[in-house]
């Protein structure tokens, strides 16, 4: 959840005193306006969810584990389903509430794992590469076999006639690092035009999934009963699913983003995917900045088939070769400073000694952080002391002299930290090709 600050101005009134002179006394009057105040408004996005799954008889049953009431999200899951069988169907509808002020609204979905967990004998018959290792562990088949439909719902968890389908297809496409404009300056999925979500308004997004081929089976408008009474408005056929997805697991993140609409008329959700990272020259004893003139800025897209962006730096050594790298940590990072494999070279350039600026478009072949990076694990919590980063688990990006880095072994071969630029936060990047 994101909160954007809005300034509201209360009326400030004051009446100047008027004085008329005399020889003995002065007429006077004083008026005072007290308690003049500026108050910052707020954008508070809250979410609830109602979830159903098909049972053995083909009916839809409410799922308490993925159903919750209105709240700020803190570990809640829209999807948490195990032991899937071809033909299984699920539906849930999320309601979105923006309090106090009109807001633009976007949704971003990222696949974080699509793994072959084990390779059973029947799975190997349909997936001959099941046993082959994959660099970033995104090698399963469930994302290709699990299909989705998303639509603008009216709150009854049923796809009905007249409701707009937002997207549909396999999880490998519709969930893979995609940002959807729910309400921005170009499009509003509920009105069919454009414009923000109004303060105090409630809007609904329906989501149906099928382990197999999903199709529309719309229900007529009019009733407000849910899918347990009249079906979800979609059908699921698992006949096309073979054994390749046996034991595979699929994981992902769903993010809703709200931003103030007032004084922000040109907002587009397509710009949400771009983020900025500052790189500082730090003292490795206490990790505070030691050189204010040596600094870098990485502007990057958080998802895509290649890692795209721009890197700018000042204060580097004229004529020296530098490499912007992904530095993957080991748990023993304080004694083993070389880093772990896979790391990666993102870009290499020769500094001009002034204002360096390079464009980046690199095929990494993996997400950042990679699954084997210790910083991707829960024990690596960089939101706590001494770092207090905004991203708790993620990837480190450094700038180092090219001569200090082995691009084949993907590790540092020397340790000259006073010449490096270090991350000031961790980043997350989703490679949509993997």
N, C-alpha and C positions, 0 to 999 in steps of 0.2 A: 504494500500500500504506500502511495506517495502522497504527501501533503504539500501543497504549494501555498505560499503566503500571499494574502490579499490585504491591502491597506484600505481601511474605511475611515473617512474623515468626518468627525463630528463638527457641528457648527461652532465657530468661535466668534463670540460677539463682545465688543467692548465699546463703550460710549465715552468719548473724550470729555474731560471736564471743561466747563466754560467759566471764566472768571471775569468779573466786571470790577474795575478799580474804583475805590473811594478814598477819602482822606483818612478815615478812621478804621473801617472794616472792609472785608472782602466777602461778597457772596460766593458761595462755592457748593459744588455737589460732586460726589464721587460714586461711580457705578463700577462694580467689579464682577467680572466673569470668572468663576472659580471652577477648578477641576477639569480644565480643558484636556482632552484625552485623544490620543491615537490608539486604536485597537486593531491588532492584526486579526484578520478573519482566518478561516481555515477551510481546507478541503479534506473531508473525512469520508473515505470510501469504505463501506462495510459490505459484507458478503454473507449470504446463507446458501444452503444447498439441500436439495431433496433428491434422493437416489433410489433407483429400482434395478432389479436384476431378474432375469427369467429363472424359473424353477424347473424341476423335472417334468412337470405337467405342461410347460410352455406358458404358464401365467407369469405376471410381473409382480414381484414381491419387494416391498420397501426394505432398504438396506440401512440399518441404523448406524453402522460404522462409517458410512460416507454421507450421512445426513446430519446437518447441524443448523442451529438457529443463527440469527443475524449477529455478526461479530467481525472484528479485525482478525485476519488469518494469522495463525501461529501454530503451524504443524498440521492443520487439517488437510485431508486428502479428498479430492474429487473422485479418484479411482484407486481402489485398493482391493483387487479381486484376484483370487488364486484358483488353481485347479480348473482353468478354462477348458471347455470342450468345444469343438466345432459346432456351430449353431447357437452358442450362447449369445444372449442379447442383453444389453443394459441401457438404461436411460437415466440421466439426471438433469435437473434444471437448476441453474444458479440464478439468484436474484441479486441485483446490484443496486446499492443505495448511496447517493451522494448528498450529504447534509450541508446546509448553510449557503452554498454558492453553486452556480452553474459550473459544469466541468466537462471538458473533453474526456473521452474514455477509449482506451485501447486494451487489447488482450494479446499476450505473447505466449506461445507454447514451444517448449524445447524438449526434444528427446535427449535424455542423459544416459540411457543404457538400452541396448537391444542385443542381448547376449545369448549365446549358446551356453546354457548352464551345464548340462551333461549331454553326452552323445549316445543315446540308446540305439540298439540294433535297428529298430524300424526307422528311427530318425536318420541314421547313416544311409539307409537305402534311398531316401529322398533328398538328403543333403550330404553329398559326398565330401564337402569341405568342412564338415562340422568340427573335425579334430584339428584343423589347421589354425595356428595362432593368428591373432589379429592385433595390430599394433595398439589400437585404442579400445579394443574389446567390444566394438560395435559390429558384431558379426552374426547376430541372430536373425531369425526369420519371422518373428511375431509381428514386427512393425509392418511387414508387407501383407500379412494375413488378417490383421485386425483393421476393420473399416469403420469410418465415422460419418455421421451427418450432424452438422451444427445448424441451428435455426434461431430466428427471433421469435421467442415464445411469448404467450400471454399469461404464463404462470401456472398452467395445469399439467405440465410434464408430458404433453401430447402434441405431436406434429399434426396440425389441422389444416384444412383448406384455407388458403389465403395467407398463410404464414410464410415468411421469406427464408429460404435456405441460404445460409452464409457460405458454407463450403462443405464438400464431401469427398471422400476418397480414403485410401489407406493411410494409416498412421505415419508411415514413412514419408508421406507428402504433406498432409494437412497439419501434422504436429511438429514438423521438423524445422524449428527455428523460424516460425512464421509469426509476423505481427499483423493482427486484424484490427482495422479501424471500426470500432463500434459506434463512435460519435465523434467526428472531427469536422474540420471546415470544408471537407469535400464530400462527406458521406455520413448518413445516420441510418443504421440497419433497421431501426424501428419505425422511422417515418418515411424512408425511401428518398429523402432529400439530403439535407446537411444541417448541421447545428449541434449544439452541446446537449448534454443531459441536464435537465433542469434540477435545481435544488429541491430536495424533498421528494423527488420522483423515484419510482421503483421500476426497473427494467429487468427483463428475463432473457436468458440464453438457454435453449434446450440443446442437449448433447446426447446422441445415441451412438452406441458402439455395437459391433457384431463381429464375432469370430467366424468370418466367412464373408459372403456377399450380402451387402445391405441394400435395401430398396425402400422407396417410399410406399406407405400404405395409409395415406392420410385419412383422418377422421373428420367428420363434419363439425363445424363450429356450433356452439350453442350450449353444450354441457360443460360443467366445470369439474367433472369427475376425472380422476387420474388414470394412469396406465394400468393400475391393478384392476380397474373396472372395464375400460374400453380399449386397452392396448396402447402402445406408445406411438402409433401412427407410422411405424416402420416395421419391416420384416427382415428376418435373418435366415440365410441359407448356408449351411456349413458344408455342403457337398463338395465344394471346390478346394477345401483345405486338406492337404496331405500331412504326412508325419514330420515334415521338415521343421515345424515349429514346436515339436514336443519338448517340454521342459524349458523352453526359452522364456526369458523374462524381458519385459519392456517397462522402462521407467521414464519419467519426465517431470518438468516443472511447468506450472501454469501461473502467469503473472497478469494481474489487472493493474492498469496504470491510469490515474486520474490527474488532470492538470487544469488549473484555473482557465476559464473561458474569457472572463473580463480582461480587457486590455491585451488580449492574446488571440485576435480574430483569425490569424492565418495558420493556426496549429494543424499539423498533419501527423498522424500516427506513424507514417513511414519514416519520420525523423527520429523516432524513439530509439531505434536500434543503434544509433551512433553515440559512443561514450568517449570520455577523455580521461587519460591517466597522466599524472605528473611523475617524472623521474628526477630524483634529487641526488646530488653528490653528498654522501653521508659519512659520518664518522662510524666505523664498524665497532667502536667500543660502546657507544650509546645510541647510535643510529640517528643522531641529530644532523641537520644540514651544516656543512663546513665551508661551502663555497656558493655564495648567492648568485654568482655570474655563470656558473656551470649548471645548467638545468635543461631538461628535455620535456616535451609534450607529445604524447601519442594519442591521436584521434583515430578510433577504430570502429568498425562495424561488428556488433556482437554475434552475428550469425551470417552464414553464406558459404558458398562452395570454396571460396578462397578467403584468406585473412587480408582484408582491405583496410587501408587507412592512410594516414600521413604522420610522419615523425619530424618534429622540429627541435632543434637544440642550439644553444649558445654556449660559448666558453670552452669549446673543445680545442684540441691541439691542431694547428694548421698543418695539413698534409698527412695527418695520421689516419689510419684505417680503423673504423669502428664497426662492430656488429651488434645489432639489436637482437637479443636472444630471449627465448623462453627458457627459464631456469627452473628445472624440476628438482624439488628437494627430496632428500632422504630424511628419515626420522632422526638420524644422527647428523643433522645438517651443521651443528655447531662444531663438530670435529671433522666431518667429511664435507669440506666446502666445495668440492668439485661439481656437485650436482648429480642428478640421476639421469638415466636414459629411459624414456625418450625426452631429451630436450630438443631444441630446434633453433636454427638461425632464421630469423624473420627477415632481416635485410642487412646488407653490408654497404658501406659508403666511405669515401674519403672526405674528411672535414676540410672546409675552407677557412676555418679559424674564426668565422664570423657567425652569421645566421644560417645554419644548415637546415635544409628542408628536403625531404625525400618522400616520394609516393611509394606505397606498399601494396602489393598484390601477390601474395605468396600462397602456394598450395602446401599446407602443413600436413594434410593427410590424417589429422586427428583433432579432437576437441582440446580446448584448454580450460582446465587442467586435464592432462591425460589421466586415465584411471589409475596408473601406477605411481603417480605423483603423490607423495605423502600429504601435500597441501590439499589434496582432494578428499581426504578422510576427515571424519568428525573430530578425532583428537587434535587436529591442527586448527585451532580456533583463533584466528587472527583478530577477532573482534574484542578480545580480552587484552589485558596488559601484557607486554608493553606496547603493542602495536596500535590497538583501538581502531582497526580498519573498519570500513563499511561492509566489505565482503569477507565473510568468515573463512570460507574455504574457496580457493581459486588458484590461479596461475600467477607466477612472478615474471615480470618482464624487466630485463636489465639491458643497459648499454655498456659494452666492454671493448677494450682494444681487441681487434681481430686476432692479434698474435697470442692472446691469452685464452683462446677458445679453440677446441678441437671439434671442427664441424662434422667429422666422421664419427667420433666417439660420443659426440653431443655432451661434452663436459669441459669445464674449465681446466686448463693445464698450468695456470699460474694464479696467484692471488695478490692483486695490486688494487685494493679497494678504493684508494684515494683517486684513482683515475676512472672509476666506474660511476654510472648513474643507476641508482636502485629504485625499485618500485615504492610508491607511497600508498598503494592499495593493491589488492589482488583483482584479477579480471576473470571473466567467464566468457568463452567463445564457443559457439556451436558450429562445427563443420558439417554443413548439410550434404556433403558428398559422402560422408562416412557414418 
